[in-house]
Amino acid sequence: MGDADDKGYKVEDRRFFQMSEEEQARIREEEAARRAAAAEAAAEARSTGPEAPLPEITFTAFIISLTSSAFIHLGDMPDPATGEIHKNLPLAKQTIDLLGLLREKTRNNLAEEEEKLFDHLLYDLRMRYVKETR
């Protein structure tokens, strides 16, 4: 039974009360320093706020956001998160189809400028997609 019980690993008791007073003091100081650094970073983040103001939430901004996403998937613009250019035609098609659906559902319910912008953006995206898939 002695050989069968030997699993090849060693268990060490690292609970706090098993440490010397010096080790306990060192761990307490490190933890206090970590908490102070985290609190300082949080306070700085709250005081500086966002670096760039967010755009106003409008239907036009929403359409431009979706259009930008489609252009990113077509490989025309770099991914803002990575700065790299990648093509993902299925996602581009899905975004263009979504914009087409929104266009049909909002027809005659938009301001003239919004209608023109929407039509032009959707046309440009569709032509760009066709060019990419031929």
DSSP file (Angstrom, degrees, kcal/mol; ACC not computed):
  #  RESIDUE AA STRUCTURE BP1 BP2  ACC     N-H-->O    O-->H-N    N-H-->O    O-->H-N    TCO  KAPPA ALPHA  PHI   PSI    X-CA   Y-CA   Z-CA
    1    1 A M     >        0   0    0      0, 0.0     4,-1.8     0, 0.0     5,-0.1   0.000 360.0 360.0 360.0 -25.6    0.0    0.0    0.0
    2    2 A G  H  >  +     0   0    0      1,-0.2     4,-0.7     2,-0.2     3,-0.0   0.902 360.0  42.1 -61.4 -44.4    2.9    2.4    0.6
    3    3 A D  H  4 S+     0   0    0      1,-0.2     3,-0.4     2,-0.2    -1,-0.2   0.857 112.8  53.8 -71.7 -34.9    3.8    2.6   -3.1
    4    4 A A  H  4 S+     0   0    0      1,-0.2    -1,-0.2     3,-0.0    -2,-0.2   0.798 106.5  52.6 -69.8 -28.9    0.2    2.9   -4.2
    5    5 A D  H  < S+     0   0    0     -4,-1.8     2,-0.7     2,-0.0    -1,-0.2   0.698  86.2  94.3 -80.5 -18.9   -0.4    5.8   -1.9
    6    6 A D     <  +     0   0    0     -4,-0.7    -1,-0.0    -3,-0.4    -4,-0.0  -0.655  48.9 177.4 -78.1 109.1    2.6    7.8   -3.2
    7    7 A K        -     0   0    0     -2,-0.7    -1,-0.2     2,-0.2     3,-0.1   0.484  47.0-111.9 -93.1  -5.1    1.1   10.1   -5.9
    8    8 A G  S    S+     0   0    0      1,-0.3     2,-0.3     0, 0.0    -2,-0.1   0.626  82.3 100.6  85.6  13.1    4.3   11.9   -6.8
    9    9 A Y        -     0   0    0      2,-0.0     2,-0.4     0, 0.0    -1,-0.3  -0.912  59.5-138.7-129.7 161.3    3.4   15.4   -5.4
   10   10 A K        -     0   0    0     -2,-0.3     2,-0.5    -3,-0.1     0, 0.0  -0.945   9.1-147.4-121.5 136.4    4.1   17.2   -2.2
   11   11 A V        -     0   0    0     -2,-0.4     2,-0.4     2,-0.0    -2,-0.0  -0.903  13.6-169.1-106.2 127.0    1.7   19.3   -0.2
   12   12 A E        -     0   0    0     -2,-0.5     2,-0.8     2,-0.0    -2,-0.0  -0.947  22.6-129.0-115.4 137.3    3.0   22.4    1.6
   13   13 A D        +     0   0    0     -2,-0.4    -2,-0.0     1,-0.1     0, 0.0  -0.748  33.5 167.6 -84.1 110.2    0.9   24.3    4.1
   14   14 A R        +     0   0    0     -2,-0.8    -1,-0.1     5,-0.0     5,-0.1   0.049  22.1 141.2-113.2  23.5    1.1   28.0    3.1
   15   15 A R    >   -     0   0    0      1,-0.1     3,-1.8     3,-0.1     4,-0.4  -0.356  63.6-112.9 -67.7 151.2   -1.6   29.3    5.3
   16   16 A F  G >  S+     0   0    0      1,-0.3     3,-1.6     2,-0.2    -1,-0.1   0.832 113.3  57.3 -55.1 -40.5   -0.9   32.7    6.8
   17   17 A F  G 3  S+     0   0    0      1,-0.3    -1,-0.3     7,-0.0    -2,-0.1   0.658  99.6  60.6 -71.3 -13.1   -0.7   31.4   10.4
   18   18 A Q  G <  S+     0   0    0     -3,-1.8    -1,-0.3     2,-0.1    -2,-0.2   0.552  90.0  92.0 -86.3  -8.6    2.1   29.0    9.5
   19   19 A M  S <  S-     0   0    0     -3,-1.6     2,-0.0    -4,-0.4    -5,-0.0  -0.445  83.5-104.7 -86.0 158.3    4.4   31.9    8.3
   20   20 A S     >  -     0   0    0     -2,-0.1     4,-2.3     1,-0.1     5,-0.2  -0.311  34.9-106.4 -72.7 165.6    6.9   33.7   10.4
   21   21 A E  H  > S+     0   0    0      1,-0.2     4,-2.4     2,-0.2     5,-0.2   0.857 120.9  54.5 -63.0 -35.1    6.1   37.2   11.7
   22   22 A E  H  > S+     0   0    0      2,-0.2     4,-2.3     1,-0.2    -1,-0.2   0.912 109.2  47.1 -65.3 -42.4    8.5   38.7    9.2
   23   23 A E  H  > S+     0   0    0      2,-0.2     4,-2.4     1,-0.2    -2,-0.2   0.906 112.0  50.5 -65.4 -41.1    6.8   37.0    6.3
   24   24 A Q  H  X S+     0   0    0     -4,-2.3     4,-2.3     2,-0.2    -2,-0.2   0.917 111.3  48.1 -62.2 -43.8    3.4   38.1    7.6
   25   25 A A  H  X S+     0   0    0     -4,-2.4     4,-2.4     2,-0.2    -2,-0.2   0.905 111.2  50.7 -63.7 -42.5    4.5   41.7    7.9
   26   26 A R  H  X S+     0   0    0     -4,-2.3     4,-2.3     1,-0.2    -2,-0.2   0.915 111.3  47.9 -62.6 -43.3    6.0   41.6    4.4
   27   27 A I  H  X S+     0   0    0     -4,-2.4     4,-2.4     1,-0.2    -1,-0.2   0.894 111.1  51.0 -65.7 -40.0    2.8   40.2    2.9
   28   28 A R  H  X S+     0   0    0     -4,-2.3     4,-2.4     2,-0.2    -2,-0.2   0.913 110.9  48.5 -62.6 -42.5    0.7   42.8    4.7
   29   29 A E  H  X S+     0   0    0     -4,-2.4     4,-2.3     2,-0.2    -2,-0.2   0.908 111.8  49.0 -64.8 -42.2    2.9   45.7    3.4
   30   30 A E  H  X S+     0   0    0     -4,-2.3     4,-2.3     2,-0.2    -1,-0.2   0.914 112.4  48.1 -63.4 -42.6    2.8   44.3   -0.2
   31   31 A E  H  X S+     0   0    0     -4,-2.4     4,-2.4     2,-0.2    -2,-0.2   0.898 111.4  50.0 -65.9 -40.1   -1.0   44.1    0.0
   32   32 A A  H  X S+     0   0    0     -4,-2.4     4,-2.3     2,-0.2    -1,-0.2   0.896 110.9  49.9 -64.7 -39.8   -1.3   47.6    1.4
   33   33 A A  H  X S+     0   0    0     -4,-2.3     4,-2.4     2,-0.2    -2,-0.2   0.900 110.4  50.1 -65.4 -40.4    0.9   48.9   -1.4
   34   34 A R  H  X S+     0   0    0     -4,-2.3     4,-2.3     2,-0.2    -2,-0.2   0.917 111.5  48.0 -63.0 -43.5   -1.2   47.2   -4.0
   35   35 A R  H  X S+     0   0    0     -4,-2.4     4,-2.4     2,-0.2    -2,-0.2   0.908 111.9  49.5 -64.3 -41.1   -4.4   48.6   -2.6
   36   36 A A  H  X S+     0   0    0     -4,-2.3     4,-2.3     2,-0.2    -2,-0.2   0.908 111.8  48.4 -64.7 -41.9   -3.0   52.1   -2.4
   37   37 A A  H  X S+     0   0    0     -4,-2.4     4,-2.4     2,-0.2    -1,-0.2   0.906 112.5  48.6 -64.8 -41.2   -1.8   51.9   -6.0
   38   38 A A  H  X S+     0   0    0     -4,-2.3     4,-2.3     2,-0.2    -2,-0.2   0.905 112.0  48.7 -65.2 -41.7   -5.2   50.6   -7.2
   39   39 A A  H  X S+     0   0    0     -4,-2.4     4,-2.3     2,-0.2    -2,-0.2   0.894 111.8  49.6 -65.3 -40.1   -7.0   53.4   -5.3
   40   40 A E  H  X S+     0   0    0     -4,-2.3     4,-2.3     2,-0.2    -2,-0.2   0.911 111.4  48.5 -64.9 -43.1   -4.7   56.0   -6.8
   41   41 A A  H  X S+     0   0    0     -4,-2.4     4,-2.2     2,-0.2    -2,-0.2   0.898 112.1  49.2 -64.7 -40.2   -5.2   54.7  -10.3
   42   42 A A  H  X S+     0   0    0     -4,-2.3     4,-2.1     2,-0.2    -2,-0.2   0.907 111.1  49.3 -65.7 -41.7   -9.0   54.6   -9.8
   43   43 A A  H  X S+     0   0    0     -4,-2.3     4,-1.9     2,-0.2    -2,-0.2   0.894 111.4  49.4 -64.8 -39.7   -9.0   58.2   -8.5
   44   44 A E  H  X S+     0   0    0     -4,-2.3     4,-2.2     2,-0.2     5,-0.2   0.902 109.8  51.3 -65.8 -41.1   -6.9   59.4  -11.5
   45   45 A A  H  X S+     0   0    0     -4,-2.2     4,-1.8     1,-0.2    -2,-0.2   0.892 111.0  48.5 -63.7 -39.3   -9.2   57.7  -13.9
   46   46 A R  H  < S+     0   0    0     -4,-2.1    -1,-0.2     1,-0.2    -2,-0.2   0.872 112.9  47.8 -67.7 -36.3  -12.2   59.4  -12.3
   47   47 A S  H  < S+     0   0    0     -4,-1.9    -2,-0.2     1,-0.2    -1,-0.2   0.849 114.9  42.9 -76.9 -33.4  -10.6   62.8  -12.4
   48   48 A T  H  < S-     0   0    0     -4,-2.2    -2,-0.2    -5,-0.1    -1,-0.2   0.824  89.5-171.1 -83.3 -30.5   -9.3   62.7  -16.0
   49   49 A G     <  -     0   0    0     -4,-1.8    -1,-0.1    -5,-0.2    -2,-0.1  -0.125  47.8 -18.0  68.4-171.1  -12.5   61.2  -17.5
   50   50 A P        -     0   0    0      0, 0.0     4,-0.0     0, 0.0    -4,-0.0  -0.380  60.1-135.4 -68.3 146.5  -12.7   60.0  -21.1
   51   51 A E  S    S+     0   0    0      1,-0.1    -2,-0.0    -2,-0.1     0, 0.0   0.889  88.7  32.2 -72.6 -39.7   -9.9   61.4  -23.3
   52   52 A A  S    S-     0   0    0     -3,-0.0    -1,-0.1     0, 0.0     2,-0.1  -0.946  91.0-111.6-119.5 139.5  -12.2   62.3  -26.3
   53   53 A P        -     0   0    0      0, 0.0    -2,-0.0     0, 0.0     0, 0.0  -0.414  35.4-116.2 -67.4 143.7  -15.8   63.4  -26.0
   54   54 A L        -     0   0    0      1,-0.1     3,-0.1    -2,-0.1     0, 0.0  -0.524  33.9-104.9 -77.2 145.8  -18.3   60.9  -27.3
   55   55 A P        -     0   0    0      0, 0.0    -1,-0.1     0, 0.0     2,-0.1  -0.297  43.7 -89.5 -68.2 157.2  -20.3   62.0  -30.4
   56   56 A E        -     0   0    0      1,-0.1     2,-0.9     5,-0.0     5,-0.1  -0.376  43.6-111.6 -63.0 142.1  -23.9   63.0  -29.9
   57   57 A I        +     0   0    0     -3,-0.1     2,-0.3     4,-0.1    -1,-0.1  -0.697  59.5 143.1 -83.1 108.0  -26.3   60.1  -30.2
   58   58 A T     >  -     0   0    0     -2,-0.9     4,-1.9     1,-0.1     5,-0.1  -0.882  64.1-107.8-135.8 167.6  -28.3   60.6  -33.4
   59   59 A F  H  > S+     0   0    0     -2,-0.3     4,-2.4     1,-0.2     5,-0.2   0.893 120.8  54.1 -64.1 -38.6  -29.6   58.4  -36.1
   60   60 A T  H  > S+     0   0    0      1,-0.2     4,-2.6     2,-0.2    -1,-0.2   0.916 107.5  49.3 -61.8 -43.8  -27.0   59.8  -38.5
   61   61 A A  H  > S+     0   0    0      1,-0.2     4,-2.1     2,-0.2    -1,-0.2   0.880 110.7  51.6 -63.2 -37.0  -24.2   58.9  -36.0
   62   62 A F  H  X S+     0   0    0     -4,-1.9     4,-2.2     2,-0.2    -2,-0.2   0.925 111.1  46.4 -64.2 -45.9  -25.7   55.4  -35.7
   63   63 A I  H  X S+     0   0    0     -4,-2.4     4,-2.6     1,-0.2    -2,-0.2   0.908 112.6  50.0 -64.4 -42.8  -25.8   54.9  -39.5
   64   64 A I  H  X S+     0   0    0     -4,-2.6     4,-2.6     2,-0.2    -1,-0.2   0.879 109.0  53.4 -64.5 -37.0  -22.2   56.2  -39.9
   65   65 A S  H  X S+     0   0    0     -4,-2.1     4,-2.0     2,-0.2    -2,-0.2   0.935 111.4  44.5 -62.7 -46.6  -21.1   53.8  -37.1
   66   66 A L  H  X S+     0   0    0     -4,-2.2     4,-2.1     2,-0.2    -2,-0.2   0.894 113.3  51.7 -64.5 -39.5  -22.6   50.8  -38.9
   67   67 A T  H  X S+     0   0    0     -4,-2.6     4,-2.4     2,-0.2    -2,-0.2   0.914 108.3  50.8 -63.8 -42.6  -21.2   52.0  -42.2
   68   68 A S  H  X S+     0   0    0     -4,-2.6     4,-2.2     1,-0.2    -1,-0.2   0.895 108.2  53.3 -61.1 -39.9  -17.7   52.3  -40.7
   69   69 A S  H  X S+     0   0    0     -4,-2.0     4,-2.1     2,-0.2    -1,-0.2   0.914 108.6  49.2 -61.0 -43.2  -18.1   48.8  -39.4
   70   70 A A  H  X S+     0   0    0     -4,-2.1     4,-1.7     1,-0.2    -2,-0.2   0.913 110.3  50.4 -64.1 -42.4  -18.9   47.5  -42.9
   71   71 A F  H  X>S+     0   0    0     -4,-2.4     5,-2.4     1,-0.2     6,-0.9   0.861 108.7  52.9 -64.5 -34.5  -15.9   49.3  -44.4
   72   72 A I  H ><5S+     0   0    0     -4,-2.2     3,-1.0     4,-0.2    14,-0.4   0.926 109.9  47.8 -63.9 -43.8  -13.7   47.8  -41.7
   73   73 A H  H 3<5S+     0   0    0     -4,-2.1    15,-3.4     1,-0.3    19,-0.3   0.773 107.6  56.0 -69.6 -25.8  -15.0   44.3  -42.6
   74   74 A L  H 3<5S-     0   0    0     -4,-1.7    -1,-0.3    13,-0.2    -2,-0.2   0.597 117.4-115.4 -78.3 -10.5  -14.4   45.1  -46.3
   75   75 A G  T <<5S+     0   0    0     -3,-1.0    -3,-0.2    -4,-0.5    -2,-0.1   0.616  85.6 116.3  87.2  13.1  -10.8   45.8  -45.4
   76   76 A D  S   <S+     0   0    0     -5,-2.4    -4,-0.2    -6,-0.2    -5,-0.1   0.689  76.5  34.1 -86.2 -20.1  -11.0   49.5  -46.4
   77   77 A M  S    S-     0   0    0     -6,-0.9     9,-0.4     9,-0.2    -2,-0.2  -0.962  89.0-106.9-132.9 149.5  -10.3   50.8  -42.9
   78   78 A P        -     0   0    0      0, 0.0     7,-0.2     0, 0.0     6,-0.1  -0.457  41.9 -99.2 -74.0 150.5   -8.1   49.5  -40.1
   79   79 A D     >  -     0   0    0      5,-3.3     4,-3.6     1,-0.2     5,-0.2  -0.544  29.4-140.8 -64.4 124.8   -9.7   47.9  -37.1
   80   80 A P  T  4 S+     0   0    0      0, 0.0    -1,-0.2     0, 0.0     0, 0.0   0.789  98.4  52.3 -63.4 -26.2   -9.7   50.6  -34.4
   81   81 A A  T  4 S+     0   0    0      1,-0.1    -2,-0.0     3,-0.1     0, 0.0   0.879 128.5  15.5 -77.1 -37.4   -8.9   48.1  -31.6
   82   82 A T  T  4 S-     0   0    0     -3,-0.2    -1,-0.1     2,-0.2     3,-0.1   0.664  88.2-131.3-111.2 -21.6   -5.8   46.6  -33.3
   83   83 A G     <  +     0   0    0     -4,-3.6     2,-0.2     1,-0.3    -2,-0.0   0.492  68.1 123.5  79.4   2.8   -4.9   49.0  -36.1
   84   84 A E        -     0   0    0     -5,-0.2    -5,-3.3    -6,-0.1     2,-0.6  -0.630  61.6-126.9 -97.5 155.6   -4.7   46.0  -38.5
   85   85 A I        +     0   0    0     -7,-0.2     2,-0.4    -2,-0.2   -12,-0.1  -0.905  34.8 166.3-104.4 123.8   -6.6   45.6  -41.7
   86   86 A H        -     0   0    0     -2,-0.6     2,-0.5   -14,-0.4   -11,-0.4  -0.988  28.0-136.1-134.2 142.8   -8.6   42.3  -42.1
   87   87 A K        +     0   0    0     -2,-0.4     2,-0.2   -13,-0.1   -13,-0.2  -0.858  24.3 169.0 -99.4 134.2  -11.3   41.3  -44.6
   88   88 A N     >  +     0   0    0    -15,-3.4     4,-2.1    -2,-0.5     3,-0.3  -0.698   5.4 179.2-140.6  84.2  -14.4   39.5  -43.3
   89   89 A L  H  > S+     0   0    0      1,-0.2     4,-2.9    -2,-0.2     5,-0.2   0.838  77.5  56.5 -63.1 -37.3  -16.8   39.5  -46.2
   90   90 A P  H  > S+     0   0    0      0, 0.0     4,-2.1     0, 0.0    -1,-0.2   0.918 111.2  44.6 -61.1 -39.4  -19.6   37.6  -44.5
   91   91 A L  H  > S+     0   0    0     -3,-0.3     4,-2.3     2,-0.2    -2,-0.2   0.880 112.3  52.5 -69.8 -36.3  -19.7   40.2  -41.7
   92   92 A A  H  X S+     0   0    0     -4,-2.1     4,-2.6   -19,-0.3     5,-0.2   0.940 110.6  47.6 -61.9 -46.0  -19.5   43.0  -44.2
   93   93 A K  H  X S+     0   0    0     -4,-2.9     4,-2.8     1,-0.2     5,-0.2   0.908 111.0  51.2 -61.7 -42.3  -22.5   41.5  -46.1
   94   94 A Q  H  X S+     0   0    0     -4,-2.1     4,-2.3    -5,-0.2    -1,-0.2   0.915 111.7  46.8 -62.5 -42.5  -24.4   41.1  -42.9
   95   95 A T  H  X S+     0   0    0     -4,-2.3     4,-2.4     2,-0.2    -2,-0.2   0.907 112.9  49.2 -66.9 -41.1  -23.8   44.7  -41.9
   96   96 A I  H  X S+     0   0    0     -4,-2.6     4,-2.3     2,-0.2    -2,-0.2   0.912 111.6  49.4 -64.1 -42.2  -24.8   45.9  -45.4
   97   97 A D  H  X S+     0   0    0     -4,-2.8     4,-2.4     2,-0.2    -2,-0.2   0.888 109.7  52.1 -63.1 -38.8  -28.0   43.8  -45.3
   98   98 A L  H  X S+     0   0    0     -4,-2.3     4,-2.5     2,-0.2    -2,-0.2   0.920 109.4  49.0 -63.0 -43.6  -28.8   45.2  -41.8
   99   99 A L  H  X S+     0   0    0     -4,-2.4     4,-2.4     1,-0.2    -2,-0.2   0.894 110.0  52.3 -62.5 -38.9  -28.4   48.8  -43.2
  100  100 A G  H  X S+     0   0    0     -4,-2.3     4,-2.2     2,-0.2    -2,-0.2   0.903 109.2  49.4 -62.7 -41.4  -30.6   47.8  -46.1
  101  101 A L  H  X S+     0   0    0     -4,-2.4     4,-2.3     2,-0.2    -2,-0.2   0.927 111.4  48.7 -62.6 -45.4  -33.3   46.6  -43.7
  102  102 A L  H  X S+     0   0    0     -4,-2.5     4,-1.7     1,-0.2    -2,-0.2   0.885 108.8  54.7 -61.7 -38.0  -33.1   49.8  -41.7
  103  103 A R  H  X S+     0   0    0     -4,-2.4     4,-0.6     1,-0.2    -1,-0.2   0.929 110.0  45.4 -62.8 -44.4  -33.3   51.8  -44.9
  104  104 A E  H >< S+     0   0    0     -4,-2.2     3,-0.6     1,-0.2    -1,-0.2   0.897 113.8  49.0 -65.6 -39.4  -36.6   50.1  -45.8
  105  105 A K  H 3< S+     0   0    0     -4,-2.3    -1,-0.2     1,-0.2    -2,-0.2   0.747 116.2  42.5 -73.6 -22.5  -38.0   50.4  -42.4
  106  106 A T  H >< S+     0   0    0     -4,-1.7     3,-2.4    -5,-0.2     4,-0.3   0.386  79.4 137.2-104.9   3.8  -37.2   54.1  -42.1
  107  107 A R  T << S+     0   0    0     -3,-0.6    -3,-0.1    -4,-0.6    -4,-0.0  -0.258  80.2   5.4 -55.6 133.9  -38.3   55.1  -45.6
  108  108 A N  T 3  S+     0   0    0      1,-0.1    -1,-0.3     3,-0.1     4,-0.1   0.567 114.0  87.4  66.6  12.5  -40.2   58.4  -45.5
  109  109 A N  S <  S+     0   0    0     -3,-2.4     2,-0.3     2,-0.1    -2,-0.2   0.265  74.0  78.6-118.1   9.6  -39.6   58.8  -41.8
  110  110 A L  S    S-     0   0    0     -4,-0.3     2,-0.1     1,-0.1    -2,-0.0  -0.756  86.7 -96.9-115.3 161.4  -36.2   60.6  -42.0
  111  111 A A     >  -     0   0    0     -2,-0.3     4,-2.5     1,-0.1     5,-0.2  -0.370  43.3-106.8 -68.2 158.1  -35.2   64.1  -42.6
  112  112 A E  H  > S+     0   0    0      1,-0.2     4,-2.4     2,-0.2     5,-0.2   0.885 120.7  50.5 -57.2 -42.3  -34.2   64.9  -46.2
  113  113 A E  H  > S+     0   0    0      1,-0.2     4,-2.6     2,-0.2    -1,-0.2   0.901 110.7  49.4 -63.7 -40.9  -30.5   65.1  -45.3
  114  114 A E  H  > S+     0   0    0      2,-0.2     4,-2.7     1,-0.2    -2,-0.2   0.893 110.1  51.4 -65.5 -39.6  -30.6   61.8  -43.5
  115  115 A E  H  X S+     0   0    0     -4,-2.5     4,-2.6     2,-0.2    -2,-0.2   0.937 112.4  45.5 -62.1 -47.0  -32.4   60.1  -46.4
  116  116 A K  H  X S+     0   0    0     -4,-2.4     4,-2.6     2,-0.2     5,-0.2   0.931 114.7  47.5 -62.9 -46.3  -29.7   61.3  -48.9
  117  117 A L  H  X S+     0   0    0     -4,-2.6     4,-2.8     1,-0.2     5,-0.3   0.936 113.3  48.2 -60.4 -47.2  -26.9   60.3  -46.6
  118  118 A F  H  X S+     0   0    0     -4,-2.7     4,-2.6     1,-0.2     5,-0.2   0.930 112.7  47.9 -60.3 -47.5  -28.3   56.9  -46.0
  119  119 A D  H  X S+     0   0    0     -4,-2.6     4,-2.4    -5,-0.2    -1,-0.2   0.916 114.1  46.6 -61.7 -44.3  -28.9   56.3  -49.7
  120  120 A H  H  X S+     0   0    0     -4,-2.6     4,-2.7     2,-0.2    -2,-0.2   0.925 114.0  47.2 -65.5 -44.8  -25.4   57.4  -50.6
  121  121 A L  H  X S+     0   0    0     -4,-2.8     4,-2.5    -5,-0.2    -2,-0.2   0.922 113.8  47.5 -63.4 -43.4  -23.7   55.3  -47.9
  122  122 A L  H  X S+     0   0    0     -4,-2.6     4,-2.4    -5,-0.3    -1,-0.2   0.902 112.4  49.4 -65.9 -40.9  -25.7   52.2  -48.7
  123  123 A Y  H  X S+     0   0    0     -4,-2.4     4,-2.6    -5,-0.2     5,-0.2   0.941 111.8  48.8 -61.7 -47.6  -25.0   52.6  -52.4
  124  124 A D  H  X S+     0   0    0     -4,-2.7     4,-2.2     1,-0.2    -2,-0.2   0.910 112.5  48.3 -59.7 -43.4  -21.3   53.0  -51.8
  125  125 A L  H  X S+     0   0    0     -4,-2.5     4,-2.4     2,-0.2    -1,-0.2   0.919 111.6  49.0 -64.1 -43.7  -21.2   50.0  -49.5
  126  126 A R  H  X S+     0   0    0     -4,-2.4     4,-2.4     1,-0.2    -2,-0.2   0.917 113.0  46.9 -64.1 -42.5  -23.1   47.8  -52.0
  127  127 A M  H  X S+     0   0    0     -4,-2.6     4,-2.3     1,-0.2    -1,-0.2   0.889 112.2  50.7 -66.2 -38.0  -20.9   48.8  -54.9
  128  128 A R  H  X S+     0   0    0     -4,-2.2     4,-1.9    -5,-0.2    -2,-0.2   0.897 110.7  49.2 -66.0 -39.8  -17.7   48.2  -52.8
  129  129 A Y  H  X S+     0   0    0     -4,-2.4     4,-2.0     2,-0.2    -2,-0.2   0.919 110.6  49.8 -65.8 -43.9  -19.0   44.8  -51.7
  130  130 A V  H  X S+     0   0    0     -4,-2.4     4,-0.9     1,-0.2    -2,-0.2   0.922 110.6  50.6 -61.0 -43.4  -19.8   43.8  -55.3
  131  131 A K  H  < S+     0   0    0     -4,-2.3     3,-0.4     1,-0.2    -1,-0.2   0.892 111.4  49.2 -60.3 -39.5  -16.3   45.0  -56.4
  132  132 A E  H  < S+     0   0    0     -4,-1.9    -1,-0.2     1,-0.2    -2,-0.2   0.818 111.3  47.9 -71.7 -31.6  -14.7   42.9  -53.6
  133  133 A T  H  <        0   0    0     -4,-2.0    -1,-0.2     1,-0.2    -2,-0.2   0.538 360.0 360.0 -91.9  -5.2  -16.6   39.7  -54.4
  134  134 A R     <        0   0    0     -4,-0.9    -1,-0.2    -3,-0.4    -2,-0.1   0.437 360.0 360.0 -92.1 360.0  -16.0   39.7  -58.2
